[in-house]
Amino acid sequence: MAVNQLPELLQDLKQLKADLGFNGPSRASEEIVKDLQGLSPAWTGKFRNSWFIRASDGRKVGGAGQPGNAVPIVGPRFSGATARKASFGTVFVIGNSAPYADQATDLEPFRPTKSLPERKAKSKFQKFGVRPDGALRGDVDGVGNNSSSAPLDWFNHYSGTKLNKAVERAYSVRFRGFRR
């Protein structure tokens, strides 16, 4: 290696540190949120747009909860020049700011409001039937006017293999083109 390539190598190492320690996990969080937005219930779109990413340094993106189609979230990033700010293995928290998030993720029984707003968002999944009192949001069966726009336990089924695939997608895209 020529001596004049040393500064370039050092810059590459700084960028690699930023990518492994901060940008990679940030991108993985984006992929997970994208998956969750696609799988989660859609009525007005507010729940899908309530997903957020919070970095351990306090930066938060997403979570506005606006109605309509899911809005992609872009997580915070560091460049190689600012890599010293990135701690290796930075923790990102993915959450949902909707007050009814536990119901929408089928972790609590569904408690409908007196009047549901008009349905605006579209979902690939749609099931109609009867939801017994005290049942979970996705527990719809038979013939009736209740509906579910995501399968029962969609959130629990996402963790594990599907979540790991989102992380793999994020890292493979980022490091595929690394120069060294």
N, C-alpha and C positions, 0 to 999 in steps of 0.2 A: 504494500500500500504506500502510495506516495504521501509525503508529509502534507502536501496541500489538500489532501482529501480528508484529513483529520477533522477540520471544522464541520464538513458535511456529514461525516459519520456521527459526530457528537449531536448534531441537529436531528439526524435520523433516530438516534437513541432517545433523545428527549421526546420526539413525536411518538415513538413506540411506547415510552412510559405513559404518556398522556392517553394513548389509545388503549393500552392494557388496563390501566388503573382507573380511567374515568370515561373516555369516549366509548369504549366497548360496552361497559355496563349500561351507559346511557342509551346507546343504540339498542341493546337487548331490551331495555325497559320500553322503548318505543315499539318494538316488535310485539312485545307482550300486550301493550295497550291496544295496538292495532287488532290483534287477535280478539281481545276481550270486547272491543267495540263491535266487531263482526259477529260475535257469538251471543252477546248479551241481549236482553229483551229490548224491543223497540216499540214504543207507543207514540210518544211525542218526539223522541230523540234526545230528550233531556238527560236520561240516564246514561246513554252512550257517550254523551258529551260532558259527563261529569267525572270521567276518569282523569287522573292527574299523575304526574311524576314529580317527586320531591327529592332533591339531592341532599346529601348530608351537610352541605354548606348552606342549606336553607333555601336555595333556589327552587321554585315550583313552577311547573308549566302545565297548562290544561286545567280541567275542572270547572270551566265556566258554566256548564249545564244549559247551554242554549238549545232550543228546539231545532229539529231538522236532521239532516244527514250527519253522520259521524265526521267530525273534523280531526284530521291527523294531528298528532302531537309530536313536536320536535324537541327532544331533550336538550339540556345544556351541553356545551362542548368546551374543550380546552385545546389550544394549539400546542405545538411543541415548544414554542417560545414561553408559554405560560404553564408548562408542565410542572414546574416546581410547586405550583399551587395545588396540583392534584395529588391526593394521597392514594397510594396503591390500594385497590380494592374498595373504592368509594361505594358506600351503600346508597341505593336508590329505593325509595318507598313508592309503591304503586297503590293508589287508593281511589275511592270514588266518593265524591262530596255530596251525592244525592242523599237527602234525609231518609229515604226509603231503600238505601243500598242493601241492607240485610234482607229485606223482603225480595228485592229483585234478584239477588244471588241465591235465593231459596234457603237462606240460613235462619229465617224467621217466618212464621205464618203470615200469609197475605192479609192485610187489613185495608180493604178498598176505601177510598174516600167516598163521600156522598154522591158525587158526580164525577165520573172520569172525563178528562178532556177528550176532544175529538182526536182520533188516531191520525197522525201525520207521517210518522216514520215507517219505512218499509222493512220487512224482515223476510228472510227466506223461509223461516219456520213459522207456521201458524196452525194452531190447534184450537178447536172450539169444543165446548162441552159444559159440564157442571163442575164447579169447584166447591167442595163441601166447606162449611163454616170451619174456620181454624186451619184450613189446609194451606200448603205452600203455594206460591204463585204459579208454578208450573204443573200443579196437580189438577189437571183438567181432563175429564173423561166423560164418555156418554154423549148425550144430546142436550145442548143448552146454549145459552147466550154468552157464557164466560169464554174468554180466549186467553191463549198463551202465545207469546211471540218468541219464545225460546224454550227448548226442552227442559224438563224438570232436572235439577241438579247440574245444569250446564257449567256452572262455575267450578264445582268440585271435580267434574270430569276433565276440565281444562288443565288443572295442576298435574304435574308429572310429565308424561311423554310429550304432550302438546306444548307445554311450557318450555321444556328442554329444547324442543325443535326450534322455537322462536329464538332462544339464545344462540343456538348453532347457526341459524340464518344470519343473525346480526354479526357474529364474529367472522363467519366465512366471507361475507361481503366485504367487511372492512379490511381484512388482512390478505385477501386474494391478491391485491395489487401492491403490497408493500415492496418497496424497491430493493431492499438488501436481502 
